[in-house]
Amino acid sequence: MVQDVNGGKTPVADMIRDRRTVRLFREEPVSQELLERLLNVAVWAPNHMNRQPWRFILFQGESRKTFAQAMVATYSPEERGKYGEAKQQYLEQVPAHLIIVMKEDPRQKVWDEDYAAVCCLIQNFQLAAWEAGLGVVWKTNHYGYYPEFRDTVGVKLGEKIAGILHIGYPRVVPQPIERKPAESLLTVYH
Protein backbone atom coordinates (compact mmCIF):
# COMPACT_ATOMS: atom_id res chain seq x y z
CA MET A 1 0.00 0.00 0.00
CA VAL A 2 1.27 3.49 -0.88
CA GLN A 3 0.96 6.05 1.85
CA ASP A 4 1.08 9.81 1.73
CA VAL A 5 3.10 11.87 4.20
CA ASN A 6 0.22 11.67 6.66
CA GLY A 7 0.07 7.87 6.49
CA GLY A 8 -3.17 7.65 4.47
CA LYS A 9 -3.76 5.96 1.15
CA THR A 10 -3.47 8.27 -1.89
CA PRO A 11 -5.38 7.67 -5.12
CA VAL A 12 -2.66 9.19 -7.36
CA ALA A 13 0.08 7.07 -5.82
CA ASP A 14 -2.10 3.98 -6.15
CA MET A 15 -2.79 4.77 -9.80
CA ILE A 16 0.93 5.14 -10.53
CA ARG A 17 1.71 1.79 -8.88
CA ASP A 18 -1.29 -0.05 -10.33
CA ARG A 19 -0.88 1.01 -13.98
CA ARG A 20 0.46 -1.69 -16.27
CA THR A 21 1.85 -1.73 -19.78
CA VAL A 22 -0.72 -3.61 -21.84
CA ARG A 23 0.11 -5.30 -25.14
CA LEU A 24 -2.93 -7.52 -25.68
CA PHE A 25 -6.24 -5.79 -26.30
CA ARG A 26 -9.86 -6.73 -26.78
CA GLU A 27 -11.32 -5.96 -30.20
CA GLU A 28 -13.71 -3.36 -28.77
CA PRO A 29 -13.07 0.05 -30.39
CA VAL A 30 -12.04 3.05 -28.32
CA SER A 31 -14.05 6.16 -29.12
CA GLN A 32 -12.28 9.21 -30.50
CA GLU A 33 -14.24 11.27 -27.98
CA LEU A 34 -12.71 9.32 -25.08
CA LEU A 35 -9.21 9.66 -26.54
CA GLU A 36 -9.71 13.40 -26.93
CA ARG A 37 -10.88 13.68 -23.32
CA LEU A 38 -7.78 11.80 -22.18
CA LEU A 39 -5.53 14.03 -24.29
CA ASN A 40 -7.19 17.09 -22.77
CA VAL A 41 -6.12 15.78 -19.37
CA ALA A 42 -2.63 14.89 -20.60
CA VAL A 43 -1.89 18.37 -21.98
CA TRP A 44 -1.75 19.64 -18.40
CA ALA A 45 1.78 18.22 -18.23
CA PRO A 46 4.38 20.65 -16.96
CA ASN A 47 6.15 22.33 -19.86
CA HIS A 48 8.67 25.13 -19.82
CA MET A 49 7.41 28.56 -20.87
CA ASN A 50 4.06 26.89 -21.72
CA ARG A 51 5.48 25.99 -25.15
CA GLN A 52 3.16 22.97 -25.46
CA PRO A 53 5.54 21.35 -27.99
CA TRP A 54 3.30 18.38 -28.86
CA ARG A 55 1.00 17.25 -31.64
CA PHE A 56 -1.04 14.05 -32.05
CA ILE A 57 -1.79 11.71 -34.97
CA LEU A 58 -4.48 9.05 -34.47
CA PHE A 59 -5.07 5.86 -36.45
CA GLN A 60 -8.32 3.97 -35.84
CA GLY A 61 -10.67 1.80 -37.87
CA GLU A 62 -9.51 1.11 -41.41
CA SER A 63 -6.55 3.50 -41.11
CA ARG A 64 -4.88 0.94 -38.82
CA LYS A 65 -4.01 -0.97 -42.00
CA THR A 66 -2.07 2.03 -43.30
CA PHE A 67 -0.22 2.31 -39.99
CA ALA A 68 0.54 -1.43 -39.91
CA GLN A 69 1.73 -1.54 -43.52
CA ALA A 70 3.98 1.48 -42.98
CA MET A 71 5.52 -0.15 -39.91
CA VAL A 72 6.05 -3.56 -41.53
CA ALA A 73 7.58 -1.87 -44.59
CA THR A 74 10.51 -0.80 -42.37
CA TYR A 75 11.51 -4.45 -41.88
CA SER A 76 14.30 -6.02 -43.90
CA PRO A 77 13.10 -8.62 -46.45
CA GLU A 78 14.20 -11.36 -44.05
CA GLU A 79 12.34 -9.80 -41.09
CA ARG A 80 9.26 -9.27 -43.25
CA GLY A 81 9.29 -12.96 -44.18
CA LYS A 82 9.70 -14.03 -40.56
CA TYR A 83 7.55 -11.54 -38.64
CA GLY A 84 5.74 -9.33 -41.14
CA GLU A 85 2.40 -11.09 -41.40
CA ALA A 86 2.03 -11.63 -37.64
CA LYS A 87 3.04 -8.03 -36.86
CA GLN A 88 0.64 -6.68 -39.49
CA GLN A 89 -2.24 -8.71 -38.03
CA TYR A 90 -1.37 -7.61 -34.49
CA LEU A 91 -1.21 -3.91 -35.39
CA GLU A 92 -4.46 -4.09 -37.36
CA GLN A 93 -6.30 -5.51 -34.34
CA VAL A 94 -5.02 -2.91 -31.84
CA PRO A 95 -7.99 -0.51 -31.47
CA ALA A 96 -5.98 2.74 -31.68
CA HIS A 97 -2.48 3.93 -32.51
CA LEU A 98 -1.65 7.42 -31.24
CA ILE A 99 1.57 9.04 -32.39
CA ILE A 100 2.90 11.76 -30.13
CA VAL A 101 5.22 14.16 -31.93
CA MET A 102 7.16 17.12 -30.65
CA LYS A 103 8.59 20.16 -32.38
CA GLU A 104 12.35 19.84 -32.53
CA ASP A 105 14.40 22.86 -31.54
CA PRO A 106 18.09 23.31 -32.45
CA ARG A 107 18.84 24.66 -28.97
CA GLN A 108 19.77 21.65 -26.84
CA LYS A 109 18.34 23.05 -23.60
CA VAL A 110 14.97 23.80 -25.22
CA TRP A 111 14.97 20.39 -26.95
CA ASP A 112 15.66 18.66 -23.61
CA GLU A 113 12.94 20.64 -21.83
CA ASP A 114 10.41 19.94 -24.57
CA TYR A 115 11.20 16.23 -24.72
CA ALA A 116 10.83 15.99 -20.94
CA ALA A 117 7.47 17.79 -21.18
CA VAL A 118 6.23 15.44 -23.90
CA CYS A 119 7.26 12.43 -21.82
CA CYS A 120 5.27 13.87 -18.90
CA LEU A 121 2.29 14.27 -21.26
CA ILE A 122 2.59 10.62 -22.29
CA GLN A 123 2.68 9.47 -18.67
CA ASN A 124 -0.34 11.67 -17.89
CA PHE A 125 -2.15 10.06 -20.82
CA GLN A 126 -1.26 6.55 -19.65
CA LEU A 127 -2.52 7.23 -16.13
CA ALA A 128 -5.75 8.87 -17.33
CA ALA A 129 -6.28 5.98 -19.77
CA TRP A 130 -5.74 3.42 -17.01
CA GLU A 131 -8.29 5.21 -14.84
CA ALA A 132 -10.75 5.00 -17.79
CA GLY A 133 -10.18 1.24 -18.11
CA LEU A 134 -7.80 1.42 -21.07
CA GLY A 135 -4.41 -0.17 -21.48
CA VAL A 136 -1.49 1.46 -23.28
CA VAL A 137 1.93 0.42 -24.47
CA TRP A 138 4.39 3.24 -25.23
CA LYS A 139 6.68 2.31 -28.13
CA THR A 140 9.86 4.03 -29.30
CA ASN A 141 10.90 1.46 -31.90
CA HIS A 142 13.24 1.78 -34.88
CA TYR A 143 10.51 2.46 -37.41
CA GLY A 144 9.87 5.94 -36.02
CA TYR A 145 13.17 7.01 -37.61
CA TYR A 146 12.43 5.75 -41.14
CA PRO A 147 11.57 8.61 -43.54
CA GLU A 148 9.04 6.46 -45.43
CA PHE A 149 7.19 5.56 -42.22
CA ARG A 150 7.24 9.18 -41.05
CA ASP A 151 5.88 10.42 -44.39
CA THR A 152 3.13 7.80 -44.49
CA VAL A 153 1.87 8.58 -40.99
CA GLY A 154 2.04 12.37 -41.35
CA VAL A 155 5.07 13.32 -39.28
CA LYS A 156 6.47 16.63 -40.56
CA LEU A 157 10.01 17.83 -41.01
CA GLY A 158 11.27 19.28 -37.74
CA GLU A 159 9.23 16.87 -35.63
CA LYS A 160 10.39 13.98 -33.49
CA ILE A 161 8.23 10.97 -32.69
CA ALA A 162 8.38 10.88 -28.90
CA GLY A 163 6.20 7.82 -28.70
CA ILE A 164 3.68 5.65 -30.44
CA LEU A 165 0.94 4.54 -28.10
CA HIS A 166 -1.02 1.37 -28.83
CA ILE A 167 -4.32 1.74 -26.97
CA GLY A 168 -7.28 -0.47 -26.16
CA TYR A 169 -9.29 -2.25 -23.52
CA PRO A 170 -7.00 -4.86 -21.93
CA ARG A 171 -7.44 -8.51 -22.79
CA VAL A 172 -4.54 -9.41 -20.49
CA VAL A 173 -3.19 -7.28 -17.63
CA PRO A 174 0.38 -8.23 -16.71
CA GLN A 175 1.42 -8.87 -13.15
CA PRO A 176 3.48 -6.14 -11.48
CA ILE A 177 7.26 -6.26 -11.75
CA GLU A 178 9.01 -5.20 -8.57
CA ARG A 179 10.99 -1.96 -8.53
CA LYS A 180 14.18 -1.29 -6.62
CA PRO A 181 13.50 0.73 -3.48
CA ALA A 182 14.30 4.38 -4.18
CA GLU A 183 16.42 4.63 -1.05
CA SER A 184 18.79 2.03 -2.52
CA LEU A 185 19.44 4.45 -5.40
CA LEU A 186 19.53 7.65 -3.36
CA THR A 187 22.72 9.56 -2.64
CA VAL A 188 22.33 12.03 0.21
CA TYR A 189 24.72 14.84 1.14
CA HIS A 190 24.38 16.58 4.50
C-alpha angles and dihedrals in degrees: 000000000000115000131197123226089276093054097252129123115265123208095212093051090047091050092051092051096041098049115105135193105248123202102166117066138184116245092246110121121240113228119242087226091060092047090051091050090051091048090051088058093044095054089069087080114129111264129174116255088355089275092153091203097186139103131179135221118191129199118191137148115004093354088072086078090059090049093047094047092049091051096046090047088067090065121099114250089258093051091046090054092048103037109005101096095044092046092048091051092047094050093046091055096049103102097225140010115198119189115203113202131182132202109252118227124198091222106090095212093052091044090052093047092048094047090050090050092050090050089052089051090052092050090048089052092049092051094046090047091050090051088052091052096259129129124216137190116198111214129193098173130160095264092072088073097053112104092215092053092046092050093047094051096043104254109155131219109275093033129110123207102234093181147339112222120204106203137189148113107297120255090180126021112201122229116255119270113218119248127215111258109261092230089063088061098040123107113197127194120194 
